[in-house]
Amino acid sequence: MLDDDEIRAALEGLPGWAGDRSGISRTVEAPDFPTGVRVVDEVAVAAEAADHHPDIDIRWRKVTFTLVTHSEGGVTRKDTDLAGVISDIAERHGAR
Ligand SMILES: C[C@H](O)[C@H](O)[C@H]1CNC2=NC(N)=NC(=O)C2=N1
């Protein structure tokens, strides 16, 4: 589990992500609704491969991802690693 300073340091390398020990989140805006859903679909594949699953909220073109490691009761490297993967996927689909 990461402490406050470790989370702050990790967030500096994850543009668009914010949060604390209760979880880290990012909202991306896709060009349109189907593209947002495609981002979620690709994140689902990466999440399943990592056996680590974000909470996901889709509202029209805006998709919010929230990560926390429930089994550890806090934010871990699994979360910060998957955050980077999600940002890469979003970027590839033109979601900012
Ligand atoms: C058995 C399996 O490894 C666990 O249930 C995993 C699955 N995905 C998970 N995802 C997240 N975000 N947190 C977890 O603690 C978690 N645990």
The ligand as an SDF file (V2000), in Angstrom:
LIG
                    3D

 17 18  0  0  0  0  0  0  0  0999 V2000
   -9.1330  -12.7060   -6.8620 C   0  0  0  0  0  0  0  0  0  0  0  0
   -8.7280  -11.4360   -7.5380 C   0  0  0  0  0  0  0  0  0  0  0  0
   -7.3360  -11.3710   -7.6740 O   0  0  0  0  0  0  0  0  0  0  0  0
   -9.1560  -10.2220   -6.7460 C   0  0  0  0  0  0  0  0  0  0  0  0
  -10.5470  -10.2440   -6.5100 O   0  0  0  0  0  0  0  0  0  0  0  0
   -8.7710   -8.9410   -7.4430 C   0  0  0  0  0  0  0  0  0  0  0  0
   -9.5670   -8.6970   -8.7080 C   0  0  0  0  0  0  0  0  0  0  0  0
   -9.5740   -7.3190   -9.1070 N   0  0  0  0  0  0  0  0  0  0  0  0
   -9.3560   -6.3390   -8.2340 C   0  0  0  0  0  0  0  0  0  0  0  0
   -9.4580   -5.0710   -8.6070 N   0  0  0  0  0  0  0  0  0  0  0  0
   -9.2740   -4.0800   -7.7560 C   0  0  0  0  0  0  0  0  0  0  0  0
   -9.3910   -2.8180   -8.1900 N   0  0  0  0  0  0  0  0  0  0  0  0
   -8.9500   -4.3090   -6.4870 N   0  0  0  0  0  0  0  0  0  0  0  0
   -8.8020   -5.5580   -6.0020 C   0  0  0  0  0  0  0  0  0  0  0  0
   -8.4940   -5.7240   -4.8250 O   0  0  0  0  0  0  0  0  0  0  0  0
   -8.9920   -6.6310   -6.8930 C   0  0  0  0  0  0  0  0  0  0  0  0
   -8.8490   -7.8830   -6.5180 N   0  0  0  0  0  0  0  0  0  0  0  0
  1  2  1  0
  2  3  1  0
  2  4  1  0
  4  5  1  0
  4  6  1  0
  6  7  1  0
  6 17  1  0
  7  8  1  0
  8  9  1  0
  9 10  2  0
  9 16  1  0
 10 11  1  0
 11 12  1  0
 11 13  2  0
 13 14  1  0
 14 15  2  0
 14 16  1  0
 16 17  2  0
M  END
$$$$
